[in-house]
Amino acid sequence: MIAEYKTKRKLLEKIENTDPIWKWMTPDPRTVLPSQTIREVVSLLESYQINGLPVVDEARKVIGIITKSTIINCFMEGLSPEILVEDVMIQSVITIGKNESIMNAYGITAELLPVVDGEGRIVGILTHTDLLHSYASNLEQLQESLHAVETLRIILESAYEGIAVIDSNGNIVEFNQAYSRFIGVKREDVLGKHATTVIENTRLHVVIETGVPERGYIQRIQGQDMVVHRIPIWKDEKVVGAIGMLIFHGVTELYDILGRMQELSRQVAENILPAEPENKNESRFDHIIARSEKIQAVISIVRKAAKTPSTVLITGDSGTGKEVFATAIHKLSPYAEGPLISVNCAAIPEHLLEAELFGYEEGAFTGAKKGGKPGKFELAHKGTLFLDEIGDMPSIMQSKILRVLQEREVERIGGITKHRVDVRIIAATNRRLELMVKEGEFREDLYYRLNIIRINLPPLRERKDDIPELLKYHLHQICNRFGIRQKSFSNDALVALINYHWPGNVRELVNVVEMLVSLTDSDVIQVHDLPPQIYETQSLSSRSVLTLQEDQPEKSLLIDVKDKALACEKELIVKTIIETNGNKAGAARKLGIQRSTLYEKLKKHGLYNKVSD
């Protein structure tokens, strides 16, 4: 076995891939300290949808790792969720230097491979997905012609995943031993055959037609559910083949682990496990991006409103973040020790809403749960009840809600006893309640009962200053959640996104970023990658700005947007020039634009003579 490994290593060294580890790693990974508890680790794993975490000391040097499997074993052994990480972590951990060749990682089968600098401090991690991306890149580099596949086979056999490669016609040109063993065929018997005749339920031929990668899909093979990647191989802007990779040899164990983790998360949510102590001094607005004056003014009002028990009405367009602010108010309020209970008044059918809010007694109606059920008002006792989409509440329920707000008592359906409730009410709507009151669609007395402290969230189109930071934040978060390398926006794409009017507000922005992360192969998202409605808006916006400047100087909105966009462009260029030590060619590559285009932009911003070649 050792001799075979050394032979493979020598052959791998002949392949021209000198990329350093840092080019492929996931940078700035989440870590835990040995003094943290297992319960805290569970929360992190679930929040960031990852399978494991490096354990570091105060100097950020790696001293171990902890994975989902480790945690599951702890709970199966009956250990407390408050046990410390240092007591259960895996101490024998393999690390790799950030400047080492990616080739050095191919022979390491560690589940989580921490990447360290020269002093042993963690700077990144190398996941299975990172390695697969490097494999794919290797394949593209080696694909000068399909005759290069015999060289290619060395890499394929070094991977422990099952791997198949097909040409542009869908015929198999390479099939590694892991795949052969799994489906019980000989490699030589399948070479040249169409993939559909060899691999059950394959979509490799579809990937050749679409050119779109399919990562993390479930495929049924030999009666087992497999997690697979299907990646097209491009040459001269044409798909010349595709590679299929089996990530797990069957996902039964994976499903079992996920099921246990979901149950563990449920227990945490229902306080079956001890709740995490909260930092009373922690700001609940640190995660809200607020560079614009309008949103800063809102936060100032919210901070004051949160300190009182008064009812709050949050208004604003859909997608502006009403629930985020409701959560922040609760966490800063006198009711923070109690629960935050949310009800979407528009999502629950009218005949069920009353039972949902007020609860019911046993036998109150057909299908009533034995023993009855408390309503949301009771569940929110000593806490906050968030009534989202209050403008869509049926008229008959409006009067019942008003009575509860006045009397601070609820009576379950079918019951005769009233329950006293101490609840802070936060309501939210995207509708114009004043107009609804005038038209008789909303009770005037309920409106005044709710409209004690009014907070209106501005739409995203009125807080353009926040868009670059929102894009950067969510791009980073989504790349981390998907376990892929960090991406960035080209300058032109950023300008187009800033100019777009965002009718769906922050919710639409997050969805667009997720779509771009999923569908854009390049590390730099260009303007042509954007959805048509945004791409087309960019052209129209540019024309509109020119027209307003020449003919309508009193209308300054679009001019202001353009000025801010240019300021963002200049700031991005300066930052990139600094990062590349003043090298124009390097800066152009990093920005994803031609060198000549960079020269034009440098001249436009008066920077050309300040930067060397």
Secondary structure, DSSP 4 states (H G I P E B T S, - for coil): -HHHHHHHHHHHHTS----BHHHHSEES---B-TTSBHHHHHHHHHHHT-SEEEEE-TT-BEEEEEEHHHHHHHHHTT--TT-BHHHHSB-----EETTSBTHHHHT---SSEEEE-TTSBEEEEE-HHHHHHHHHHHHHHHTTSGGGHHHHHHHHHHSSSEEEEEETTSBEEEE-HHHHHHHT--HHHHTTSBGGGTSTT--HHHHHHH---EEEEEEEETTEEEEEEEEEEEETTEEEEEEEEESSS-SHHHHHHHHHHHHHHHHHHTTSSPPPPP-TT--TTTTS---SHHHHHHHHHHHHHHTS---EEEE--TTS-HHHHHHHHHHHSTTTTS-EEEEETTTS-HHHHHHHHHEE-TTSSTTPPTT-EE-HHHHTTTSEEEEETGGGS-HHHHHHHHHHHHH-EEE-BT---EEE---EEEEEESS-HHHHHHTTSS-HHHHHHHTTEEEEPPPGGG-GGGHHHHHHHHHHHHHHHHT----EE-HHHHHHHHHS--TTHHHHHHHHHHHHHHH--SSEE-GGGS-HHHHHHHHHHHHHHHHHHHH-TT--HHHHHHHHHHHHHHHHHHHHHHHTTT-HHHHHHHHTS-HHHHHHHHHHTT-GGGS--
